[in-house]
Amino acid sequence: MVKKAATVRRAAAHVEDDGSENGAGPRGRLTDQAYRWIEEAIVTLQLAPGSSVSEFQLSEMTGIGRTPIREAIQRLAREHLIVVLPQRGLLVPPIDVAKQLRLLETRREVERLICRSAARRATVEERQAFRRLAAEFERAVKKGDEVAFVRADAGFNELCLQAARNEFAEGAMRLMHGLSRRFWYFHYKQAADLPEMARLHARVAAAIAEGDVDGAGEALDALLDNIEDFTRATVLGDRR
């Protein structure tokens, strides 16, 4: 089901429009906004797995014109969050547990490199931002706000990519972030421990903030162990 434009814009009002991905021009900024709003709608299941949607519907939903929407769709397609069906529209792909486990195999190696690099290379300002994110994870848990947690996770992922300063690892990791957040959001009430998940995220953020390269890698391994256990638990749950 496609939400009304005002609803989706309010849900994504936290997003800062920095034009980081598509250039600093007005169209680039609109493309970034469209991407972030649609990505959050997919991750938080406002656009349900297996549902069909059109460019026109996405334009209505976000209040953004067709050209930036089309560019955002191309980016979401590269990240496997939308499937473009020629002459038939767009499909939000169903959730695939086996695919998620394969994703985790790759994610562990790439994200360990990113977190260790971020701990080594982050600027003073970035380290301060990591400390703020650690606090945001804790606040989300205290409020029981899963959407706030997803948003903090998205901000954490972006900051890690920025601080790591490795465009090749960044390109690989961007293919995995959205799918991982959507899988967690879809299943977390079944098998996830939100307080523990937030605590593990906060540990990684704190280690990076302190420039603890080995600590960041170890904290990331503990986080991904938790995520892999959670993913396998959903498989068992599906078989009951």
N, C-alpha and C positions, 0 to 999 in steps of 0.2 A: 504494500500500500504506500502511495506517495503522499507525504505530508504537505500541508499548505506552506506556501513560501514563508509567511511570517513565522510559523512554528519552527521551521528549519533554521531561519536566520537567528531567532532567539536562542536556539539550542547551541549554535556555533558562535555566539557573540564574543566568546573569549578569544577568538583567533585574531592575532595581530596581522594586518595586511602590510607585509614588508616587501612584497614583490621578489622574494628571494629566488624563486625557481624559474621564472619566465621573464626576467628582466624587470627594469624599474619603470617601464612605460605603463600608461593606464590599462592597456589590454592585458599586459603581463600581470598586473595586480589583480585584475578581474579574473584572470585564469586561475591564479593562486587561490582567490576567495572561492571560486566555483569548485576547485579541486578539494579544498579543505572542508567545505560544507557537504559536498556529496560523499566524500570519504567518511566523514563522521556519520552521515545518515546510513551508509552501508554498514559500518562497524557496529553502530548501536541498533541495527536491525529495523530502523525506520524504513529502509528499503530492504525487504525481506529476502533471504536466500531463495533462489529459484524464481524470483519475480521478474517480470518484464517491465521495461520503462523506455521512454522515448526521449530524444533530445528536447522536444517541446515540453514534455512534463518536467524535465530537470530545469529548463529555463524558467518555467512557471514556479517551480518549487523554490528556486534561489533568487529569482528576480534579476537574473543576469542574462545577457544576450546570447544568441546561438553560437557565435564564433568562439568566445571564451569557454563556453560549455563544451563545444566540440574538442577544443584543445585539452580541457580537463579530462574528458572521456578518454582521449588517447593516452594520457598519463595513467589513468586508472586501469586501462586495459593492459598496459605494460606491467602493472602491479597485480594482475590477475583478480582485480576487484570488480571488473566489468568485462563481459564478453560481447564483442561487436558482432552482430549477426547481419551480414549483408542483405539489404532489402527487407529485413524483418525487425530491425530495432536493436535493443540492448537487453542483455540478460545479466542479472546479478547472480553469479554462480552459486550453486549449492555448496554447503560445507562438507568437506571430505576429510575424515579423520586420518586415513592412510596418507593422504597428501600432506597433512599437517605434521605427521611424524617425520616424513622425508624433509620437510622444511626445517624442522628442528635440528636435524643432522647438520645441515648447512649453516643454520643460524648460529649454532654453538661456536663454530670455528671463526666465522666472520665477526660475530659480535664480541668475542673475546679480544680479537685484534683491535676492534674499535674502542672498547672500554679501556684497554691498557694504553692505547695511543692517546686517548683523551686525557687520562691521568697524567701522562707524560707532557702533553703539549698544551693543555688548556691555559688560557690567559687568566689573570687575576679576576677579571669580570666574569668569565665563564665559571670559574670555581665558586664564586659567590652565587651564581645562578644555580649551580648544582646543589648548593646548600639550601636554597629556597625551594627547590624541587623536592628535596628530602622531606622538608616540612609539609609541602603540599600533599605528598603521599599520606603522611600521618593524619592530616586534616580530613582527607577524603574518607579514611577509614572511620574516624571518630563520628563523622556525619552519616556513615553508611551510604555514601553517594558513589555508586559504581560509575556513573558518567564522569564525575569529577576525577575519579581514578584513571579512566581511559584518557581523559584530556591531559592529566599530569604525565601519563605514560607517553603520549604523543610528544609532549614538550621535551621530556627526558630523551626520547629517541633522537629528536631533531638536534638537541644540544650535543649529544654524544657524537653525532655525525659531523657537526660543525667543529667541535673541539679536536676530533681525531685528525682532521686535515689529511684525509686519504680518499681521493675521489673514486678510486677503484673499489675500495671496501664500501664506500657510501653507495655506489651504484648497485652493488649486490644486496646490501641491506635494505634499501628502499623497496625491493621486490618482496620483502618478507614482513615488514612492519604491519601494514594494514590487515593482511590475512591473519596474522597472529593476534592482533587486538580483537578482530571480529570473532575468531574462534573462542577466545577467552570470554568475551561478552555473551556469546550464545550459550556457553556451557557452565559459566562460573557458579550459578546457583545449584547446579547438580553436584559439582565435585571440587570447586575451588575454595580456598581459605583466603578471603579477601585481606584480613589483617596480616596474615603471614606473607602474602604476595606483596603487600605494600611495604612491610618491613624489609623484605629482601631487596626490593627496588631502592628503598632509602639507603640500605647498606652500600649498594653499588654507587649511588650518587655521592654518598659521604666519602667513600674511598677515592673517587675521582677528584672530589673537591680538595682532598688532602694531598693529592699527588702521589698516592700509594699505588704504584703500578701493579705489584703482585697482589695486593689486597683487592684491587678492582677486578682482576682476573678471577680470583678465588670467589669473590662475592657474586660475580656474574655466573660462575659455574653453579653455585648454590641456587641462584634464581632459576637457571635453566633446568636444573635437576627437578625443582619444584614444578616447573611448567611441563616437563616431560611426564612426571608422575600424574599430573592433572590430566594431560592429554590421554594417557593410557587408561586412566580411570573412566573417562568418557566412553572409551571403547567397551569396557566391561559393563558400564551402565546401559549402553545401547543393546547389549546382548541379553539383558535380563528379560 
